[in-house]
């Protein structure tokens, strides 16, 4: 599965889905939540408190590196 990046403007959260697996455990550090499947593999990363302008900069940076086309 190719990573899927979403932004929720209402909650200012960037979600990066890296696997279709089901989350069974999470680690939280500062404004980042990392979800793991039953095998300990990362399935999702949420970054909180990201403004829309910051998100656009992230997308532009990723796009320049060839990771995302938008």
Secondary structure, DSSP 8 states (H G I E B T S, - for coil): ---EEEEETTTTEEEEE--SS---EEEEETTEEEEE-TTS-EEEEEEES--HHHHHHHHHHHHHTTS---
